[in-house]
Amino acid sequence: MSNENPAPGRTTPAHTTPRPLRFNAFVMNTTSHIHHGQWRREDAGQTEFTDVNTWINLAKTLETAKFDAMFFADVVGHYGDADADYSVYVNEGLQIPSNDPTVLLGALAVVTEHIGLATTSNVFQSHPFQFARQLSTLDHLSGGRIAWNIVTGTQDNGSRNFGLPRLTDHAERYRWAAEYIDVAYKLWEGSWDEDAVVKDRAGSRYSDPEKVHKIHHVGERYSVEGPHLPSPSPQRTPVLFQAGSSASGRDFAARNAEAVFIIATTPDVARQQIEDTRRRAVEAGRAPEDITFYQGLSFVIGDTEEEAQRKLEEYEQYASLDGYLAHSALVDPDGRVYPPETPLKDLETNTQKGFAEWVSKAITDREPVVADIAWRSHRNSRVVGTPERIADQLEEWQAAGVDGINVINWVIPGSFEEFAEKVLPVLRARGLAQSEYAPGTLRQKLFGRDRLPETHPAAQYRGAFARHEDAVPAGA
Ligand SMILES: Cc1cc2nc3c(=O)[nH]c(=O)nc-3n(C[C@H](O)[C@H](O)[C@H](O)COP(=O)(O)O)c2cc1C
């Protein structure tokens, strides 16, 4: 690893060069991802998300700017219950229509060389045998640049699209995820020995049957015999991203994740969340630096503070309260989205409880209402100002323990072009952004190794299935 890319998570003494932050472009294969209403702007290229060139051009822009990864969020339904007023989602282009990000990564893998490519996939949306095969294929195609954002679902509607009655109970979702990922680890790490592919033309042996193993997984939900069909890809297990915030979500992240996404309201809140998850990771037998944290932020950049404020007003004019409310999924027990004027004290909902309590406490001069939640979630993760002022604030996030930033966009590609043109040079001058990519796979770039370390739970499956009777019979 070059000096510019020391291992993340380690504190740098004050007299040495600062540690660069990591930067991901947070995107979704749809029109309206986070900042609802902005698609109506003339410069909003996200309306053309079905055109592969929108993404190819953006990937190239990001690679030129040395972004670490392009990270695609995804959902498999709309927010709220099945009976919620889904005309809002449709009117707003709010994550519908949307296309599958995992398929798109295949195209992006061949037109890029360095940038990491992260997809989101829910544990109930595909069988782990099939999903593990898809990601191994992408990891081969991209030369080892794939990451997986492991999600357990947030939507009743999405669950019903896969035959479930509703969103599975929270604790049960994480038990499900634990088995799902266990199957994937067995396939990725244990099914093939490192030197199994021999391509021995004279000996008429493509792979060595002694070195390809069935996994014989039998669990609560899955029964998977194996072997994994793809041979080992450059990273084997893709880089593992996760975004759980509850206690069970943090435990899952602490055990499995290499990069955790947070949207903390302040650097102090981030610090607490990071320290808590790192403590859990150490309890799970991992090293503190094996797990990194990315704060989601959007930027309003001006050459002067006045210009930044003027641009902010422009974004505000396009912002859609209906969209933020629908995305917040504040639904009543009948599945209807709550009217914006509903007092928070009258809310009866199972989602966003922690955030509602925080907003209730923050507003003391009047009755807090549902609209406040939508507006606060819109406002609390944005940074407004000159590039220098933005760099100052990023230093504060870094001092709180944040390793990287998930850059949330207003418009594609403009938000990323502007960040690359105006903010990254200032960050580079302060040693806070990389100027070149480190060579190798995404994990090599981020952590200085191609494969998961021995302290990771997936490592237990290396060599675990290497019994002779499990080998594929010759000629099968
Ligand atoms: C930055 C960020 C990005 C997320 N992206 C997705 C996503 O793309 N798809 C999804 O289903 N959930 C996504 N989530 C939701 C999380 O996976 C998780 O369900 C949520 O944070 C609640 O955590 P908990 O399940 O531990 O309570 C995201 C969360 C955060 C903070």
The ligand as a Tripos MOL2 file, in Angstrom:
@<TRIPOS>MOLECULE
LIG
   31    33     1     0     0
SMALL
NO_CHARGES

@<TRIPOS>ATOM
      1 C1        -26.6380    5.1570    4.5480 C.3       1 LIG1
      2 C2        -27.6700    4.0680    4.5790 C.ar      1 LIG1
      3 C3        -27.9780    3.4030    3.4270 C.ar      1 LIG1
      4 C4        -28.9370    2.3910    3.4000 C.ar      1 LIG1
      5 N1        -29.2490    1.7950    2.2340 N.ar      1 LIG1
      6 C5        -30.2160    0.8710    2.1950 C.ar      1 LIG1
      7 C6        -30.5890    0.2860    0.9680 C.ar      1 LIG1
      8 O1        -30.0580    0.6110   -0.0830 O.2       1 LIG1
      9 N2        -31.5830   -0.6320    0.9680 N.ar      1 LIG1
     10 C7        -32.2270   -1.0170    2.1140 C.ar      1 LIG1
     11 O2        -33.1000   -1.8720    2.0370 O.2       1 LIG1
     12 N3        -31.8940   -0.4780    3.3110 N.ar      1 LIG1
     13 C8        -30.9170    0.4670    3.3750 C.ar      1 LIG1
     14 N4        -30.5890    1.0440    4.5740 N.ar      1 LIG1
     15 C9        -31.2810    0.6080    5.8010 C.3       1 LIG1
     16 C10       -30.3920   -0.2920    6.6380 C.3       1 LIG1
     17 O3        -30.0210   -1.4510    5.9410 O.3       1 LIG1
     18 C11       -31.0850   -0.6930    7.9460 C.3       1 LIG1
     19 O4        -32.2120   -1.4820    7.6920 O.3       1 LIG1
     20 C12       -31.5140    0.5200    8.7080 C.3       1 LIG1
     21 O5        -30.4050    1.3580    8.8890 O.3       1 LIG1
     22 C13       -32.1100    0.1440   10.0540 C.3       1 LIG1
     23 O6        -31.1670   -0.5250   10.8360 O.3       1 LIG1
     24 P1        -31.6170   -1.6970   11.7590 P.3       1 LIG1
     25 O7        -32.1870   -2.7640   10.8580 O.co2     1 LIG1
     26 O8        -30.3810   -2.1530   12.4620 O.co2     1 LIG1
     27 O9        -32.6530   -1.1330   12.6770 O.co2     1 LIG1
     28 C14       -29.6190    2.0360    4.6000 C.ar      1 LIG1
     29 C15       -29.2890    2.7190    5.7950 C.ar      1 LIG1
     30 C16       -28.3440    3.7190    5.7940 C.ar      1 LIG1
     31 C17       -28.0170    4.4230    7.0820 C.3       1 LIG1
@<TRIPOS>BOND
     1     1     2 1
     2     2     3 ar
     3     2    30 ar
     4     3     4 ar
     5     4     5 ar
     6     4    28 ar
     7     5     6 ar
     8     6     7 ar
     9     6    13 1
    10     7     8 2
    11     7     9 ar
    12     9    10 ar
    13    10    11 2
    14    10    12 ar
    15    12    13 ar
    16    13    14 ar
    17    14    15 1
    18    14    28 ar
    19    15    16 1
    20    16    17 1
    21    16    18 1
    22    18    19 1
    23    18    20 1
    24    20    21 1
    25    20    22 1
    26    22    23 1
    27    23    24 1
    28    24    25 2
    29    24    26 1
    30    24    27 1
    31    28    29 ar
    32    29    30 ar
    33    30    31 1
@<TRIPOS>SUBSTRUCTURE
     1 LIG1         1 GROUP 0 **** ****
